Amino acid sequence: MNDLCGKDAASIEQPVLHLPPPAESGKRRAPYSSEVFAVMLEGRVPNVYVFAGPECWDRANQRRIHRGLGTALVLPDDCSPEQLIWPAVEAVIVAWPIHGDCDRTRKLRLAQALIRDGVRFAAIEHAPQWIRAWREGAHPND
C-alpha cells in the first residue's frame, strides 16, 4: 500500500479541483467516524486516511491497528459518498487502489462530499495522477 511515506500530499504537483458541494447532505456517519470525532474532541488533529475499493475494510483495520483509533474511515462499495457524513478534518488521504475499480466520477463525488462536510483538503489516489480537491477559499493560492 502506498501511504506517501513522508511526502506532503498537498505539495504533489497535480491539477487542483475546486468543487461545488453536492446538493444533498449525508444521512449517516461514515464507518469509524465516531473514532475520528473522539480524537477531535480531545483537541488533537487526526491523521486520517479514507479507504475505498477492494479490501477497504481490511486496509482500514490494519491502519487502525498500526496507527491507532481515529486514523481511518471507510467508503463501503455499496454506499454512495454523498449519503455519508464525513468528519471535518483538515486533510485526508484517500487510499483507493489503482488496480480494480478506478471510477473517476465516484472519486469526484467522494471529494465533493468530503468538502461539503468541512474537509479542507483531500488527496485521492488515481492513475496516472492524484486528484487534489480543496474547499473553496482554502487553497494556499486563494
N, C-alpha and C positions, 0 to 999 in steps of 0.2 A: 504494500500500500504506500502510495506517495503522500507523505504528510508535509511536504515542503521543506522538511529538515532544515529549519533555521532561516529559510527565506521569508522575506516580508511580502505577503501576498499583495499588499497594496502597491508595492513597487514593481511588480511584474509588468513589463511593457506590453499592454494589450489595449484594444479599444475599450472605452468606458461607455456604459449604458446608463442613461437617465430614464427611469421607467415610471409611468404613472401607476398608482396603486390599483389593484383590482376593485371592481365595483362592490363585491360582497365582502363581508367580514367573516372571520373564522368562527366556527361553531363549537369546536372542542380543542383542547390543548394538544400540541404536538407531543408524541411519545417522549418521555423523560424530561419534559419541560418543567415539571414541578421541581426536579433536582436543580435545574438552572436557576429558577426563581429563588430557591432556597439559598444558593450561593450569592445571588444578588442582594437578598435581604440581609446577609451577613456583612454587606458592604464591600465584598470582593468583586473583581471584574473577571468573569469566567472566560476561559479559552475554549470556545465551542466549535465542534465540527458537526455538520448535519450529514448523515449518511443516507444515501439513496441507491437504488439499483440492486443488483444481485448481492445477496448475503448482507444486506444493510443491517439487519438485526445483530448478526454475529459480529460484524465490524464495529458497531456501536458498543456492544457489550465488551469487546476487547479493549476499546478506548476507555470505557468506564473502569475496567479492572486495572489498567495500567496508569491512567491519568486521574482517576477519581470521579466521584459522582458530580454531576453538573457540567460535564465536558462533552456530552454527546446528545444529539437529537436524531430522530428518525423520520424520514418521509416514507411511509409504507407504500408499497407498489399499488395497493388497491384504494388509495386515497388521493384526491386532488389537493395540491398545495394550498389553494385558497380556502379550503374547508377547515384548515388548522389555524390555531392561534400560536404564534411564534414569540418567544421571549425577546424583548427589546434590548439585545446586547449590542455592544459597539460594532463587532465584526464577527462573521462566521466564515469558515471554510466549508464548502460543500464537497464531500468526497463521493464522487459519482464515477465509478469505473468507466474507463474509455471503451472497454470491450462491452458487448451486450447492448442494451437499450440506451442509445445516446440521443434521445429525443430533445432537440434544442428548444422546441416550443414548451415542453414540460419544465425544462430548466429555467426558461424565462418566466413562466408562471410562478415557479418557486421564488425566483428573485423578486418578483412583484409582491408576493405575499409576505416575504421577509421584510421588505422595505415598508409595506403597509403597516406592519406591526411594530415598527420602530428600529429595526436593524439599520445601522449607519452604512455598513459596507458588507458585501458578500462576494467572495471569490468562488466560482463554480467550475469544477473540473470539466473540461470539454476539449475534444480534439478538433483542430490542431492547436487551439489557443484557449486559455481560461476565459470564462465570461466574468467580467467585473461589473458589479452594479453598486451604485452609490445612491443613498437617499438624496433627494433634491436639496441643494444648498449645502451638502456635507462634503462634497469633493474638495480636496485641498486647493484646487484652482478656481473654485467658485467664489 
